[in-house]
Amino acid sequence: MTDGPPISDYGLLGDTRTAALVASDGGMDWLCVPRFDGDPLFGRLVGGPDAGTFRVGPARPATVVDRRYRQHTATLETTWAVGSGRLCLTEAMVAEVSGCLLPTTLIVRRLSAEQAAVDAVVEFDPRLGARHLRPRVHHRHQAVVCEWGALAVALHSTPTFRIEPGQPTSITVRPGCPVTLVLAVAHREPVIHVEPTAAWEVLVEDEARWRAWTAEIDERLPFREHVARSLLTLRLLTYSPSGAPVAAPTMSLPEDPGGGRNWDYRYVWPRDASIGVSAFLSVGKADEARGFLAWLLHASRLQRPRLPALLTVHGRHVPAERELSGWPGYLASLPVRMGNGAAGQHQLDGYGWVIDAAWAFAQAGHRLYTETWRAVRGFADVVAGCWQQPDAGIWEVREPDQHVHSKLMGWLALDRALAIADTHPLSNRQRRRWQKARDAIAAEVQTRGFDPTAASYVRSYGSQDLDAALLVLPLLDMDPAESPRVRGTIDAIRDRLSAGGPLLYRYPPGRDGLPGTENAFLPCSFWLVQALARTGRRREAVELFQSMLDHASPLDLYGEEMNPATGAHLGNYPQTLTHAALIQAALAIRDAPTYG
């Protein structure tokens, strides 16, 4: 859309299979079905009015007086002041649908009034896919049913009133008489009609499960409430049938409004997913880690021992990148892209993150399955054989280079694989090969990747540019965390990549070969918190963390980037990597050492 709410205005609803974004006016402007990377059903966010929406809220513009998630749940509440009354929208998607006759996707939205009757509106306008297809419409079972071949959705209401897709329906909500709407999605299966009162009870039960899940998080964890919200967000963005976390639930939200830095993030980057898995493990959530490792074992089987840069939630090849004609884009940011062209890149760093996640799983007392360990050994062999080659790096640049961060993660891959081998079988020949490659990487990086004049590691061999991804250094122990090289790199990045306040650029703006403006990259700020904490600078880490909390959306969500001048969240939203980095930063503060 060419105008509309800021990205940070949107709240996330999710069921661990797909997710919706809802604006503060009650407009559900983004939902893909039947899964994260499916066709948009409501796509107004980037497709404009023709792409459909599902708005439930006040009939006229009203002031939001409260908006929040119910504590430790995925249920969102929005309250408006309307004349002498209050109108509240309570909504969520039901995550647990197994073991009972429920549709795979079930959205429950309830309007309630306080103090006085309030006029409201229901605008239900589903449009499917890239061409905004209108449905075939039927009215049956006191519901409106919309069909597109193998896909159908059914909308029920209590009390019952007639809803025509594409036309606003005016209603009056009275105190003590809530209006409940239930949207059920069916894909290649019969439509399951759920009576709204029963659906509300299912939602309440789902809330209890989320509260029980959150209760397991250590009460002594610093910034626990913020960590809990980020963990809930990560869980909502993890595709439960396979255990794979998507990078974000959206596509083509711009990193540079009005420009062309618009990408499809509804897929799984093993690197980003591994960082999230490590965050889950750090708070004792082993099931999520086990599920991801099982998915990775399945997903990588056809390309093993090569690790793909990204995959679909089912572990298949990501669709080729294409541009959608007729989509106006968010804030006129064109082109709108579907699919992703980075899938074929060589990204050495991904091996490090994945093997590190496997090591963390083993460190937590869980033995790797034989086939999982075989896959990890294969990944380590690839690193030992190809670490000297240039790669696209963590930032997926178009021209491969000798990225220092990639080399560091190659070192980590081999170091962690050797550590796992202490409790898992490994031939002496493989062990010697890994040790030799690991030591060679360290020697080369310490010589060619360090600038003595700047007292810092650099972005790539022969370059003087910095790279905020190098903030991983204190986590590796290739150089001691308290060493002048590590501290010098942290201080140089904090100084020369500063975007003002707690914000950082990931690399010097304008140095990525893409047109448009580079904004601050939010995960980098949390990586800086982690680096400060790991080097004994806990007070600085806490101050920076607290400052970053002030840059969250009103609902404690984070995008990928931020405009340093305006504080606007940018890029696909909410971003798995940012929330995982927040969690790991809080854990680093908890575990911060003290150096003399």
C-alpha positions as CSV (number, residue, x, y, z in Angstrom):
1,M,0.0,0.0,0.0
2,T,1.2,3.5,-0.8
3,D,0.2,4.7,2.7
4,G,-1.0,3.1,5.9
5,P,0.2,2.1,9.3
6,P,3.9,2.0,10.1
7,I,5.3,-1.5,10.2
8,S,5.6,-1.3,14.0
9,D,1.9,-0.8,14.3
10,Y,1.3,-4.4,13.4
11,G,0.7,-7.2,15.9
12,L,1.6,-10.8,15.2
13,L,-1.0,-13.6,15.5
14,G,0.3,-17.1,14.9
15,D,-0.4,-20.8,15.2
16,T,3.1,-22.3,14.4
17,R,1.9,-23.0,10.9
18,T,1.2,-19.6,9.5
19,A,0.9,-16.1,10.9
20,A,-1.2,-12.9,10.4
21,L,-0.3,-9.2,10.9
22,V,-3.0,-7.0,12.4
23,A,-2.9,-3.2,12.5
24,S,-4.2,-1.1,15.4
25,D,-7.4,-0.4,13.4
26,G,-8.3,-4.1,13.5
27,G,-7.2,-4.7,9.9
28,M,-5.7,-8.2,9.3
29,D,-3.6,-7.0,6.3
30,W,-1.4,-10.1,5.9
31,L,-2.0,-13.8,6.1
32,C,-0.7,-16.6,3.9
33,V,-2.4,-20.0,3.7
34,P,-2.1,-22.8,4.4
35,R,1.4,-22.1,5.7
36,F,4.0,-19.3,6.1
37,D,5.1,-19.6,2.4
38,G,1.7,-20.2,1.0
39,D,-0.4,-17.8,-1.1
40,P,-1.5,-14.5,0.5
41,L,-5.2,-14.6,1.5
42,F,-5.1,-11.1,2.9
43,G,-2.3,-9.2,1.3
44,R,-3.1,-5.5,1.7
45,L,0.1,-4.9,3.5
46,V,2.2,-5.0,0.3
47,G,-0.5,-5.6,-2.3
48,G,-2.8,-2.7,-1.7
49,P,-6.6,-2.7,-1.3
50,D,-7.0,-5.2,-4.2
51,A,-5.0,-7.8,-2.2
52,G,-7.7,-8.2,0.5
53,T,-8.1,-7.6,4.2
54,F,-10.2,-8.7,7.2
55,R,-10.9,-5.7,9.3
56,V,-12.8,-5.9,12.6
57,G,-13.1,-2.7,14.6
58,P,-14.8,0.6,15.2
59,A,-17.0,1.9,12.4
60,R,-15.3,5.3,12.5
61,P,-11.8,6.3,13.3
62,A,-11.2,5.9,17.0
63,T,-8.4,6.3,19.5
64,V,-6.5,3.2,20.7
65,V,-6.3,3.5,24.5
66,D,-4.7,0.1,25.2
67,R,-3.0,-2.6,23.1
68,R,-1.2,-5.6,24.5
69,Y,-0.8,-9.3,24.5
70,R,-2.4,-11.2,27.3
71,Q,0.5,-12.0,29.6
72,H,2.5,-15.1,28.5
73,T,0.1,-15.9,25.6
74,A,-0.3,-15.2,21.9
75,T,-3.6,-13.5,22.4
76,L,-3.8,-9.9,21.3
77,E,-6.1,-7.3,22.8
78,T,-6.8,-3.8,21.3
79,T,-9.1,-1.3,23.0
80,W,-10.5,1.8,21.5
81,A,-12.3,4.8,23.0
82,V,-15.5,5.3,21.0
83,G,-17.7,8.1,22.2
84,S,-18.8,7.3,25.8
85,G,-17.9,3.6,25.3
86,R,-15.0,1.2,24.9
87,L,-14.6,-1.4,22.2
88,C,-12.2,-4.3,22.7
89,L,-11.0,-6.7,20.1
90,T,-9.5,-9.9,21.5
91,E,-8.0,-12.2,18.9
92,A,-5.7,-15.2,18.3
93,M,-5.0,-18.2,16.2
94,V,-5.3,-21.6,17.8
95,A,-1.9,-23.4,17.9
96,E,-2.9,-26.9,19.2
97,V,-5.4,-28.5,16.9
98,S,-4.2,-32.2,17.0
99,G,-6.3,-34.8,18.8
100,C,-9.6,-33.0,18.1
101,L,-11.8,-32.2,15.1
102,L,-10.5,-28.7,14.3
103,P,-9.3,-27.0,11.1
104,T,-5.5,-26.7,10.8
105,T,-5.9,-22.9,10.7
106,L,-8.5,-21.4,13.1
107,I,-8.7,-17.7,13.8
108,V,-10.9,-16.3,16.6
109,R,-11.7,-12.6,16.9
110,R,-14.1,-11.3,19.5
111,L,-15.5,-7.8,19.9
112,S,-16.8,-6.7,23.3
113,A,-18.2,-3.3,24.4
114,E,-18.0,-1.6,27.8
115,Q,-19.9,1.4,29.2
116,A,-22.1,1.9,26.1
117,A,-23.1,0.3,22.9
118,V,-20.5,0.8,20.1
119,D,-21.0,0.8,16.3
120,A,-18.5,-1.5,14.6
121,V,-17.7,-2.8,11.2
122,V,-16.7,-6.2,9.7
123,E,-14.9,-6.0,6.4
124,F,-14.1,-9.5,5.1
125,D,-12.4,-9.4,1.7
126,P,-10.3,-12.4,1.0
127,R,-8.3,-12.4,-2.3
128,L,-6.0,-15.3,-3.1
129,G,-2.5,-15.2,-4.5
130,A,-0.5,-13.0,-6.7
131,R,-3.5,-12.2,-8.9
132,H,-5.8,-11.3,-6.0
133,L,-8.4,-13.9,-7.1
134,R,-11.9,-13.4,-5.8
135,P,-13.6,-16.5,-4.4
136,R,-16.7,-18.4,-5.3
137,V,-19.0,-17.6,-2.4
138,H,-21.7,-19.7,-0.7
139,H,-23.8,-19.2,2.4
140,R,-24.3,-22.4,4.3
141,H,-24.3,-23.7,7.9
142,Q,-24.9,-20.0,9.0
143,A,-21.5,-19.2,7.6
144,V,-20.1,-17.6,4.5
145,V,-17.8,-20.0,2.6
146,C,-15.2,-18.8,0.1
147,E,-13.6,-21.3,-2.3
148,W,-10.7,-21.3,-4.7
149,G,-10.2,-24.8,-6.0
150,A,-8.4,-26.8,-3.3
151,L,-8.6,-24.0,-0.8
152,A,-11.7,-22.9,1.2
153,V,-12.3,-20.6,4.2
154,A,-15.5,-20.4,6.3
155,L,-16.4,-17.4,8.4
156,H,-18.9,-17.9,11.3
157,S,-20.3,-15.3,13.7
158,T,-22.2,-15.3,16.9
159,P,-24.7,-13.7,17.0
160,T,-25.3,-14.7,13.4
161,F,-25.4,-11.9,10.8
162,R,-24.9,-12.0,7.0
163,I,-21.5,-11.1,5.7
164,E,-20.8,-10.5,2.0
165,P,-17.1,-10.7,1.0
166,G,-15.8,-7.4,-0.2
167,Q,-18.6,-5.4,1.4
168,P,-18.4,-3.8,4.9
169,T,-21.0,-5.1,7.3
170,S,-22.2,-2.6,10.1
171,I,-23.0,-4.1,13.5
172,T,-23.6,-2.7,17.0
173,V,-21.8,-4.3,19.9
174,R,-23.6,-3.9,23.3
175,P,-22.1,-4.4,26.8
176,G,-22.5,-8.0,27.9
177,C,-23.2,-9.2,24.3
178,P,-19.9,-9.9,22.6
179,V,-19.6,-10.6,18.9
180,T,-17.4,-13.5,18.0
181,L,-16.1,-14.3,14.5
182,V,-14.3,-17.5,13.6
183,L,-12.4,-18.1,10.4
184,A,-11.6,-21.7,9.5
185,V,-9.2,-22.6,6.6
186,A,-9.3,-25.8,4.7
187,H,-6.7,-26.9,2.2
188,R,-7.2,-30.2,0.3
189,E,-9.6,-31.3,3.0
190,P,-13.3,-30.7,3.9
191,V,-14.2,-27.5,5.7
192,I,-14.6,-28.0,9.4
193,H,-17.3,-25.6,10.8
194,V,-16.6,-24.6,14.4
195,E,-19.3,-22.9,16.3
196,P,-18.0,-19.5,17.7
197,T,-18.7,-20.3,21.3
198,A,-16.8,-23.6,21.1
199,A,-14.0,-21.9,19.2
200,W,-13.6,-19.3,22.1
201,E,-13.3,-22.2,24.6
202,V,-10.6,-23.8,22.4
203,L,-8.8,-20.4,22.4
204,V,-8.9,-20.2,26.2
205,E,-7.5,-23.7,26.4
206,D,-4.7,-22.7,24.0
207,E,-3.9,-19.7,26.2
208,A,-3.4,-22.1,29.2
209,R,-0.9,-24.1,27.1
210,W,1.1,-21.0,26.2
211,R,1.2,-20.0,29.9
212,A,2.4,-23.4,30.9
213,W,5.1,-23.3,28.2
214,T,6.3,-19.8,29.3
215,A,6.2,-20.8,33.0
216,E,9.2,-23.1,32.3
217,I,11.5,-20.1,31.6
218,D,13.9,-19.4,34.5
219,E,12.4,-16.8,36.8
220,R,15.9,-15.4,37.5
221,L,16.6,-14.6,33.9
222,P,17.4,-10.9,33.4
223,F,14.6,-9.0,31.5
224,R,12.5,-12.2,31.7
225,E,9.3,-10.6,30.4
226,H,11.0,-9.3,27.3
227,V,12.8,-12.7,26.8
228,A,9.5,-14.5,27.2
229,R,7.8,-12.4,24.5
230,S,10.7,-13.0,22.1
231,L,10.6,-16.8,22.8
232,L,6.9,-16.8,22.2
233,T,7.5,-14.9,18.9
234,L,10.2,-17.5,17.9
235,R,7.9,-20.3,18.7
236,L,5.0,-18.8,16.7
237,L,7.4,-18.5,13.7
238,T,8.5,-22.1,13.9
239,Y,6.6,-24.4,11.5
240,S,5.4,-27.1,13.9
241,P,4.9,-29.9,11.4
242,S,8.6,-29.8,10.6
243,G,10.3,-27.9,13.4
244,A,11.8,-25.2,11.0
245,P,11.7,-21.5,12.0
246,V,11.1,-19.1,9.1
247,A,13.1,-15.8,9.0
248,A,9.9,-13.8,9.0
249,P,6.2,-14.3,8.1
250,T,6.3,-11.5,5.4
251,M,7.7,-10.7,2.0
252,S,8.9,-7.5,0.5
253,L,8.5,-5.2,3.5
254,P,11.2,-2.7,2.5
255,E,14.6,-2.2,4.1
256,D,14.6,1.2,2.2
257,P,11.1,2.6,1.8
258,G,10.4,3.6,-1.7
259,G,13.4,1.6,-2.9
260,G,14.2,-1.9,-4.2
261,R,15.6,-3.7,-1.1
262,N,12.5,-5.9,-0.8
263,W,12.9,-9.6,-0.3
264,D,10.9,-12.7,0.6
265,Y,11.7,-14.0,4.0
266,R,9.1,-16.7,4.4
267,Y,11.7,-19.4,4.2
268,V,14.2,-21.1,6.5
269,W,17.8,-20.0,6.7
270,P,19.7,-22.8,8.5
271,R,22.0,-20.1,9.9
272,D,19.2,-18.0,11.4
273,A,17.3,-21.0,12.5
274,S,20.4,-22.4,14.3
275,I,20.7,-19.1,16.3
276,G,17.1,-19.4,17.3
277,V,17.6,-23.1,18.3
278,S,20.6,-22.1,20.5
279,A,18.4,-19.6,22.2
280,F,15.7,-22.2,22.9
281,L,18.3,-24.6,24.3
282,S,19.7,-21.9,26.5
283,V,16.4,-21.6,28.3
284,G,15.9,-25.4,28.5
285,K,13.6,-25.8,25.5
286,A,15.2,-29.0,24.1
287,D,12.1,-30.1,22.1
288,E,12.4,-27.2,19.7
289,A,16.1,-27.9,19.2
290,R,15.4,-31.6,18.6
291,G,12.7,-30.8,16.1
292,F,15.0,-28.5,14.1
293,L,17.8,-30.9,14.0
294,A,15.4,-33.6,12.7
295,W,14.1,-31.2,10.0
296,L,17.7,-30.3,9.0
297,L,18.6,-34.0,8.7
298,H,15.6,-34.5,6.4
299,A,15.9,-31.2,4.5
300,S,19.6,-31.5,3.6
301,R,19.5,-35.1,2.5
302,L,19.5,-34.4,-1.2
303,Q,22.3,-31.8,-1.2
304,R,24.3,-33.3,1.6
305,P,27.1,-32.7,2.5
306,R,26.5,-29.3,1.1
307,L,24.4,-27.1,3.4
308,P,21.8,-25.1,1.4
309,A,21.7,-21.4,2.2
310,L,17.9,-21.5,2.6
311,L,15.0,-24.0,2.2
312,T,11.2,-24.1,2.4
313,V,9.6,-25.2,5.7
314,H,9.2,-28.7,4.2
315,G,12.9,-28.8,3.3
316,R,12.5,-28.3,-0.5
317,H,14.1,-25.9,-2.9
318,V,13.0,-22.3,-2.5
319,P,10.9,-21.0,-5.5
320,A,12.8,-18.9,-8.0
321,E,12.7,-15.2,-7.2
322,R,10.1,-13.3,-9.3
323,E,8.6,-9.8,-9.3
324,L,4.8,-9.4,-8.9
325,S,3.2,-7.1,-11.4
326,G,0.3,-4.9,-10.2
327,W,1.4,-5.0,-6.5
328,P,2.0,-1.4,-5.4
329,G,4.3,-2.4,-2.5
330,Y,4.5,-1.1,1.0
331,L,5.0,2.7,0.8
332,A,5.4,2.2,-3.0
333,S,8.5,0.1,-2.5
334,L,9.1,-1.8,-5.7
335,P,9.5,-4.4,-7.0
336,V,7.5,-6.7,-4.8
337,R,9.3,-10.0,-4.8
338,M,8.1,-13.6,-4.2
339,G,10.7,-16.4,-3.9
340,N,14.3,-15.8,-3.1
341,G,17.4,-15.6,-5.3
342,A,20.0,-16.3,-2.5
343,A,19.2,-20.0,-2.4
344,G,22.1,-21.0,-4.6
345,Q,24.8,-19.0,-2.8
346,H,27.8,-20.5,-1.0
347,Q,27.7,-19.2,2.6
348,L,30.4,-20.7,4.7
349,D,29.2,-19.2,7.9
350,G,26.0,-21.3,7.9
351,Y,28.0,-24.4,8.6
352,G,29.4,-22.8,11.8
353,W,26.0,-21.9,13.1
354,V,24.5,-25.3,12.4
355,I,27.3,-27.3,13.9
356,D,27.3,-24.9,16.9
357,A,23.6,-25.6,17.5
358,A,24.3,-29.4,17.3
359,W,27.2,-28.9,19.8
360,A,24.9,-26.9,22.2
361,F,22.4,-29.8,22.0
362,A,25.1,-32.3,22.9
363,Q,26.4,-30.0,25.7
364,A,22.9,-30.0,27.2
365,G,23.2,-33.7,27.7
366,H,21.5,-34.9,24.6
367,R,23.2,-37.5,22.4
368,L,23.0,-36.9,18.6
369,Y,21.4,-39.6,16.6
370,T,23.7,-41.6,14.5
371,E,22.4,-40.1,11.3
372,T,22.5,-36.6,12.7
373,W,26.2,-37.1,13.7
374,R,26.9,-38.5,10.2
375,A,25.4,-35.3,8.7
376,V,27.4,-33.1,11.0
377,R,30.6,-34.9,10.1
378,G,29.8,-34.3,6.4
379,F,29.3,-30.6,7.0
380,A,32.7,-30.4,8.9
381,D,34.3,-32.2,6.0
382,V,32.9,-29.6,3.6
383,V,34.3,-26.8,5.7
384,A,37.7,-28.5,5.9
385,G,37.8,-28.8,2.1
386,C,36.4,-25.4,1.0
387,W,37.2,-22.8,3.7
388,Q,39.8,-21.1,1.5
389,Q,37.2,-20.3,-1.2
390,P,35.4,-16.9,-1.3
391,D,31.7,-16.9,-0.3
392,A,28.7,-14.6,-0.2
393,G,28.9,-14.3,3.5
394,I,26.2,-13.7,6.1
395,W,25.1,-10.6,4.3
396,E,24.6,-12.5,1.0
397,V,26.5,-10.0,-1.2
398,R,26.4,-10.6,-4.9
399,E,30.2,-10.7,-5.4
400,P,31.9,-13.5,-3.3
401,D,34.8,-12.4,-1.2
402,Q,37.2,-13.7,1.5
403,H,34.9,-12.6,4.4
404,V,36.6,-12.8,7.8
405,H,33.4,-13.6,9.6
406,S,32.8,-16.6,7.3
407,K,36.3,-17.8,8.1
408,L,35.7,-17.4,11.8
409,M,32.5,-19.5,11.5
410,G,34.4,-22.1,9.5
411,W,36.8,-22.3,12.4
412,L,33.8,-22.6,14.8
413,A,32.3,-25.4,12.7
414,L,35.5,-27.5,13.0
415,D,36.1,-26.6,16.6
416,R,32.6,-27.6,17.6
417,A,32.7,-30.8,15.5
418,L,35.9,-31.8,17.3
419,A,34.2,-31.1,20.7
420,I,31.2,-33.3,19.7
421,A,33.7,-36.0,18.7
422,D,34.8,-36.2,22.3
423,T,31.6,-38.1,23.0
424,H,30.7,-39.4,19.5
425,P,32.7,-41.8,17.2
426,L,35.2,-40.2,14.8
427,S,38.1,-41.7,12.9
428,N,41.6,-40.5,13.7
429,R,42.1,-39.5,10.1
430,Q,39.0,-37.2,10.1
431,R,40.1,-35.8,13.5
432,R,43.5,-34.9,12.2
433,R,42.1,-33.4,9.0
434,W,39.7,-31.2,11.0
435,Q,42.4,-30.1,13.5
436,K,44.7,-29.2,10.7
437,A,42.1,-27.1,8.9
438,R,40.9,-25.4,12.1
439,D,44.5,-24.4,13.0
440,A,45.1,-23.2,9.4
441,I,42.0,-21.0,9.5
442,A,43.0,-19.4,12.8
443,A,46.6,-18.7,11.5
444,E,45.3,-17.2,8.3
445,V,42.6,-15.0,9.9
446,Q,44.9,-13.7,12.6
447,T,47.4,-12.7,9.9
448,R,45.3,-11.6,6.9
449,G,42.0,-10.6,8.7
450,F,43.5,-8.3,11.3
451,D,44.4,-4.6,10.7
452,P,47.1,-3.7,13.3
453,T,46.7,0.0,12.5
454,A,43.0,-0.1,13.5
455,A,43.7,-2.7,16.2
456,S,40.7,-4.6,14.8
457,Y,39.6,-7.5,12.6
458,V,38.2,-6.4,9.3
459,R,35.4,-7.3,7.0
460,S,37.5,-9.1,4.4
461,Y,41.1,-9.8,3.5
462,G,42.8,-6.6,2.3
463,S,39.9,-4.4,3.4
464,Q,39.8,-1.7,6.0
465,D,36.0,-1.9,6.3
466,L,34.5,-3.3,9.5
467,D,31.7,-5.9,9.8
468,A,29.4,-6.0,12.8
469,A,29.1,-9.8,12.4
470,L,32.6,-9.9,13.9
471,L,31.0,-9.2,17.3
472,V,30.8,-13.0,17.4
473,L,34.5,-13.1,18.3
474,P,34.1,-13.3,22.1
475,L,31.9,-16.4,21.7
476,L,34.5,-18.4,19.8
477,D,37.6,-18.5,22.0
478,M,39.8,-18.4,18.9
479,D,41.3,-15.4,20.6
480,P,40.7,-15.1,24.4
481,A,37.6,-12.9,25.1
482,E,39.7,-10.5,27.1
483,S,42.5,-10.1,24.5
484,P,43.3,-6.7,23.0
485,R,42.4,-8.0,19.5
486,V,38.8,-8.9,20.6
487,R,38.3,-5.8,22.7
488,G,39.8,-3.6,19.9
489,T,37.4,-5.1,17.4
490,I,34.4,-4.5,19.6
491,D,35.3,-0.9,20.3
492,A,36.1,-0.2,16.6
493,I,32.7,-1.6,15.5
494,R,30.9,0.4,18.2
495,D,32.6,3.6,17.1
496,R,32.9,3.3,13.3
497,L,29.6,1.5,12.6
498,S,27.5,3.5,15.0
499,A,24.1,4.7,13.6
500,G,23.4,6.8,16.7
501,G,22.4,5.8,20.2
502,P,22.4,2.0,20.5
503,L,22.0,1.4,16.8
504,L,24.6,-0.1,14.5
505,Y,25.1,-0.5,10.8
506,R,26.1,-4.0,9.8
507,Y,28.9,-2.7,7.5
508,P,29.7,0.8,6.1
509,P,26.6,2.0,4.3
510,G,26.8,2.0,0.5
511,R,29.3,-0.9,0.5
512,D,27.0,-3.8,-0.6
513,G,26.7,-3.2,-4.3
514,L,22.9,-2.6,-4.1
515,P,21.1,0.6,-4.9
516,G,19.3,2.5,-2.1
517,T,20.0,3.3,1.5
518,E,21.3,0.9,4.2
519,N,19.7,1.4,7.6
520,A,20.7,0.2,11.1
521,F,20.5,-3.6,11.5
522,L,18.8,-4.5,14.7
523,P,20.4,-7.9,15.5
524,C,23.8,-6.1,15.5
525,S,22.9,-4.1,18.6
526,F,22.0,-7.2,20.5
527,W,25.2,-8.9,19.3
528,L,27.1,-5.9,20.8
529,V,25.3,-6.4,24.1
530,Q,26.4,-10.0,24.0
531,A,30.0,-9.1,23.1
532,L,30.2,-6.6,25.9
533,A,28.8,-9.0,28.4
534,R,31.1,-11.8,27.3
535,T,34.2,-9.5,27.7
536,G,33.2,-8.6,31.3
537,R,31.6,-5.2,30.5
538,R,28.3,-6.1,32.1
539,R,27.3,-2.5,33.1
540,E,27.7,-1.3,29.5
541,A,25.8,-4.3,28.2
542,V,22.9,-3.7,30.5
543,E,22.6,-0.1,29.6
544,L,22.7,-0.9,25.9
545,F,20.1,-3.7,26.3
546,Q,17.8,-1.3,28.1
547,S,18.2,1.3,25.4
548,M,17.3,-1.3,22.8
549,L,14.1,-2.2,24.6
550,D,13.0,1.4,24.1
551,H,13.3,0.7,20.3
552,A,10.9,-2.2,20.3
553,S,7.4,-1.8,18.8
554,P,4.5,-1.1,21.2
555,L,3.9,-4.8,21.3
556,D,7.6,-5.7,22.0
557,L,8.3,-6.9,18.5
558,Y,11.3,-6.1,16.3
559,G,11.9,-5.9,12.6
560,E,15.2,-6.4,10.8
561,E,16.3,-2.8,10.4
562,M,15.5,0.6,11.7
563,N,15.8,4.1,10.3
564,P,18.2,5.8,12.7
565,A,16.6,9.2,12.2
566,T,13.0,8.3,12.7
567,G,13.1,5.1,14.7
568,A,10.8,3.4,12.1
569,H,11.1,-0.4,11.9
570,L,12.0,-1.6,8.4
571,G,12.3,-4.9,6.6
572,N,10.3,-8.1,7.1
573,Y,8.5,-8.2,10.4
574,P,8.8,-9.6,13.0
575,Q,12.3,-10.9,12.4
576,T,13.4,-14.2,13.9
577,L,17.1,-13.2,13.9
578,T,16.5,-10.1,16.0
579,H,14.4,-11.9,18.6
580,A,16.9,-14.7,18.9
581,A,19.7,-12.1,19.3
582,L,17.7,-10.4,22.1
583,I,17.4,-13.7,23.9
584,Q,21.1,-14.5,23.6
585,A,22.0,-11.0,24.7
586,A,19.9,-11.4,27.9
587,L,21.6,-14.8,28.6
588,A,25.0,-13.3,28.1
589,I,24.2,-10.6,30.7
590,R,23.1,-13.3,33.1
591,D,26.4,-15.2,32.5
592,A,28.7,-12.3,32.2
593,P,32.2,-13.0,33.6
594,T,34.4,-10.5,35.5
595,Y,37.9,-10.0,34.2
596,G,40.6,-8.5,36.4
